[in-house]
């Protein structure tokens, strides 16, 4: 679930130090613990510190291309070069967190059936922090409200401002009701993971 798109930027060599200098446009949302986005509904912005460089690059490329349609992120990504994307990916992926455990808490029988139906572990790993492809995200411990909004976005078609174009994820999420997607999101958010919001200094 929540797969990224393969991209040239994901293959580019990033410079974490250069990425730190370029992150000013990112920290206003991603550097504030608990910060909320109000579009398309109120939810916390995703934790990206500790995410893989491949996924961060793929996500930014998808926003720049328009496969992800969040207006603010599209505007930001559209201003970035491939090197900028690679540098930012290197910077945020370098915020190492505690390694996620190999085994995670078993879900309820109801949620276990949903996870199995969606084949979530087959792409994101048994602990949901070891995706099989570097362009796929770690999702264990991610904010539940963000996961829920992201999962619903794959089902939106033909809207120029909202939605995510990913045929694999769309095929998966269309199997579930909104209530079931929320159950999945809540379970994943409660797992120990490697993601965090790295608070940035107010004065740089």
C-alpha positions in Angstrom: 0.0 0.0 0.0 0.9 3.7 -0.4 3.5 2.8 -3.0 5.7 5.4 -4.6 6.4 5.8 -8.3 9.8 4.9 -9.7 11.7 7.9 -10.9 15.0 9.2 -12.1 15.4 11.2 -8.9 15.2 8.0 -6.9 18.4 6.9 -8.7 20.2 10.2 -8.4 23.0 10.6 -5.8 21.8 12.9 -3.1 23.8 15.1 -0.8 22.3 15.3 2.7 24.2 18.5 3.6 22.9 20.2 0.5 19.4 18.9 1.3 19.5 20.4 4.7 20.1 23.8 3.1 17.2 23.3 0.7 14.7 22.1 3.4 13.5 25.6 4.4 10.3 25.1 2.3 9.7 21.7 4.0 10.2 22.5 7.7 7.2 24.8 8.0 5.0 21.7 7.9 7.2 18.6 8.2 9.4 20.1 11.0 6.6 20.9 13.4 5.4 18.0 15.6 1.6 17.6 15.3 1.2 20.1 12.5 -2.0 19.7 10.6 -3.0 20.1 7.0 -6.6 21.2 6.2 -6.7 19.9 2.6 -8.7 17.9 1.5 -9.7 17.4 5.2 -7.9 18.1 8.4 -5.1 15.6 9.1 -1.6 15.6 10.4 1.2 16.0 7.8 3.1 12.8 7.3 6.3 12.1 9.2 9.1 11.9 6.7 12.2 11.8 8.9 13.5 8.2 8.8 11.6 7.4 5.6 13.7 5.9 2.8 15.3 8.2 0.3 13.9 6.2 -2.6 10.3 6.8 -1.4 10.8 10.5 -0.6 12.2 11.0 -4.1 9.5 9.0 -5.8 6.8 10.8 -3.9 8.2 14.2 -4.8 8.5 13.1 -8.5 4.8 12.0 -8.4 3.8 15.4 -7.1 5.9 17.2 -9.7 4.4 15.0 -12.5 0.9 15.5 -11.2 0.2 11.8 -10.3 -0.3 13.2 -6.8 -2.5 16.2 -6.9 -2.2 18.0 -3.5 -1.9 21.7 -4.7 0.7 22.8 -2.1 2.9 19.8 -2.7 2.5 20.0 -6.4 3.6 23.7 -6.3 6.7 22.9 -4.1 7.7 19.8 -6.1 7.3 21.7 -9.3 10.0 24.1 -8.2 12.5 21.3 -7.6 15.1 19.9 -9.9 16.0 16.2 -9.9 19.1 17.1 -7.8 17.1 19.1 -5.3 14.8 16.1 -4.9 17.7 13.7 -4.4 19.3 16.0 -1.9 16.1 16.4 0.2 15.6 12.7 0.1 19.1 12.1 1.4 18.6 14.7 4.2 15.3 13.3 5.5 16.3 9.6 5.1 19.4 10.3 7.2 17.3 11.2 10.3 17.8 7.7 11.7 15.3 6.5 14.2 15.3 3.4 16.3 15.0 0.3 14.1 11.6 -1.2 13.9 11.2 -4.6 15.4 11.0 -7.6 13.1 7.8 -8.8 14.7 4.8 -6.5 15.4 1.6 -6.7 17.4 -0.9 -9.0 15.8 -4.1 -7.2 14.8 -7.6 -8.2 15.7 -9.1 -10.9 13.6 -11.2 -8.3 11.7 -8.2 -6.2 10.8 -6.0 -9.2 10.1 -8.5 -10.2 7.4 -8.4 -6.7 5.9 -4.6 -6.7 5.9 -4.5 -10.1 4.3 -7.1 -9.0 1.7 -5.0 -6.0 0.8 -1.8 -8.0 0.8 -0.2 -5.1 2.6 2.7 -7.1 4.0 3.7 -8.4 0.6 4.9 -4.9 -0.4 5.6 -3.1 2.9 7.1 -6.0 4.9 5.9 -8.1 7.7 6.6 -5.3 10.2 5.4 -2.6 7.7 8.8 -0.9 7.9 10.7 -3.0 5.5 9.2 -2.4 2.0 10.4 -4.7 -0.8 11.2 -1.7 -3.1 12.9 1.5 -2.0 10.3 3.6 -3.7 7.6 2.1 -1.4 7.1 3.8 2.0 7.5 2.6 5.5 4.0 2.9 7.0 4.3 1.5 10.5 3.8 4.3 13.1 2.7 6.8 10.5 -0.1 9.1 11.5 -3.5 7.3 11.3 -5.4 10.3 9.9 -2.7 10.9 7.2 -2.8 7.2 6.2 -6.6 7.3 6.0 -6.6 10.4 3.7 -3.8 8.9 1.5 -5.6 5.6 1.1 -8.8 7.3 0.1 -6.9 9.4 -2.4 -6.1 6.4 -4.5 -9.9 6.0 -5.2 -10.4 9.5 -6.5 -10.7 9.7 -10.3 -10.9 12.7 -12.6 -10.5 15.4 -9.9 -7.8 17.9 -10.9 -7.0 18.9 -7.3 -7.4 15.7 -5.2 -6.2 12.1 -5.7 -3.3 9.9 -6.5 -2.7 8.0 -9.7 -1.4 4.6 -8.9 -3.2 1.7 -10.6 -1.9 -0.9 -8.1 -2.9 1.0 -5.0 -6.3 2.0 -6.6 -7.0 -1.7 -7.2 -6.2 -2.5 -3.6 -8.1 0.4 -1.9 -11.2 0.0 -4.1 -11.8 -3.3 -2.3 -12.5 -1.5 1.0 -15.1 0.8 2.5 -14.0 4.0 4.2 -14.6 2.4 7.5 -12.4 -0.5 6.7 -9.6 1.8 5.4 -9.8 3.7 8.7 -9.4 0.4 10.6 -6.3 -0.5 8.6 -4.9 3.0 9.1 -5.5 2.9 12.9 -3.7 -0.5 13.2 -0.7 0.6 11.2 -0.4 3.9 13.1 -0.2 2.0 16.4 2.8 -0.1 15.4 6.4 0.8 16.4 8.2 2.2 13.4 11.1 4.2 12.2 9.4 7.5 11.3 9.4 10.7 13.3 9.0 14.5 12.9 12.4 16.0 13.5 11.7 19.4 15.0 13.7 22.1 13.3 15.2 25.2 15.0 13.1 28.3 14.7 16.1 30.3 13.7 18.4 28.9 11.0 
